[in-house]
Amino acid sequence: MRVLTRYGLFVIITLASALAVAACGHAPTSTTSLGGNPAADGFVPGLGEIMSLQQMRHTKLWLAGQAGNWKLAEYEVEELGEGFDDVVKLHPTHKDSPVDPKDAIPRMISVPLEDCRHAIETQNAAVFAAAYDALTTACNNCHEATNFGFNRVQRPTSNPYPNQVFEPARR
Ligand code: HEC
């Protein structure tokens, strides 16, 4: 009886770990800059998912610029660039959009993004704000071009990230 119970326990533990391994095998991960485990291929984030990350970065870019945290602003511009690279790679075309994201991104976003980078280098709030507004306009122009014109973005009106410090670290 005692031996049987032990055997039963062994079977349960073995089954449980087999199930856990199987569950991990289906974890949604990717090899893109969205991060993830390269061993588990196959998950492709939707364009809407990538755009939600772009929305976050676009918000943080503004908050960083307002706080004069130019290092963080630079980081967010890089992240936005990587996000758009993901769009070109993973969603070269989109639904019945008359304009392909793979063409629209280099044509509409690359220059405003580069201008933001230069504006950040000047560390001048007014220059930065102008470049940021031009980027935001480019976002909206692409939404128009891809039949998502109802989806408009703007300068953030408040800070939704209470647990992140936007001010530069004092040394
Ligand atoms: C290729 C052109 C293109 C560019 C450039 C672009 N977008 Fe989008 N965006 C789209 C499309 C297409 C969708 C709709 C995706 C879908 O079908 O879910 C979208 C959706 C969105 C959404 C809605 C996400 C949601 O699920 O609520 C947000 C927010 C957004 N974009 C923000 C931005 C921001 C911010 C920028 C600029 C930094 C930007 N987009 C640049 C094409 C673009």
Residues whose N, C-alpha, C, O or C-beta is under 5 A from the ligand:
A	BS01	HEC	L47 G48 M51 S52 Q54 Q55 H58 P101 A104 I105 I109 L135 A138 C139 C142 H143 T146 F148 V153
